[in-house]
Amino acid sequence: MTGPLVSTDWLSGHLNDTVLRLADVRWYPGEPDRGRRAYEEAHIPGAIYVDLETDLSAARGPGRHPLPDWDVFAARMGELGMGDDSVVVAYDDRGGGVAARLWWMLRAIGHEHTHVLDGGLAAWTADGNPLTGDSPNHAPAKLTVDLRSGITVDRDELRNRLGAVLALDARAAERYRGEVEPLDPIAGHIPGAVNAPYEGNLDADGRFLPAETLAARYRGLGVGGETETVVYCGSGVTACHNLLAVEYAGLGEALLYPGSWSDWSTAGYEVATGPE
């Protein structure tokens, strides 16, 4: 199996594979316990719950969801049963908007056998597949950290490279333009950034658009040339959806600005508003 996405058909056919580790990564802004409650009520059989706030983020750092120490992250995933031989499939109910964060983080430490369920929970149930309230009890496993280099930028590096890199903003258009800002203290975007809302990667059913369609979208935004691409969002979560889409489209890999707007907007740096 290759590629960042798996279909519901593939998952239903491999649900009993002993190497499969299915991760429910549902999360809702401002409601830290809602995702776990939803998981406990009903989830895809065999899934464990992975918490964005406590498992995929550090308590302190740049932005609202700073990356954790990589060894701490790997140890936590190992406690949940993810090991070097595991095939990890992450899902949520936002078209992969949160699940892609786990996909990217596992890839960052060198775990290649990680994927996102295309269409997530909605596609799984729409295709007639079952849910359960039972939780698995996986034995702890060893997850090795082989950290890839050069996959992130911090705010100072990005600031110094503005104009020399293509910055993509994965937030909704109204947040990019500075018309609203529900989460961070200042509205707007990083100067020179191009808006690429992550929802634009999805069709009406919440599944990823075909690779060739995504390739056309991102080439139209400037991805794929000689200029390096950096992706950000509000806090380094949904930006990973765009990173996945760019890779799925066959356009290589882009960089993540983990602190994203929640870091930039509190640093006193330049802010732009409007459509450009």
Secondary structure, DSSP 8 states (H G I E B T S, - for coil): --SSEE-HHHHHHHTT-TTEEEEE----TT-TTHHHHHHHH-B-TTEEE--HHHHSS-SSSSSSS----HHHHHHHHHHTT--TT-EEEEE-SSTTTTHHHHHHHHHHTT---EEEETTHHHHHHHTT---BS---------------SS-B--HHHHHHHBTTBEEEE-S-HHHHHTS--SSSSS-SB-TT-EE--GGGGB-TTS-B--HHHHHHHHHHHTTTSSS-EEEE-SSSSTHHHHHHHHHHTTS---EE-SSHHHHHTTTT---B-S--
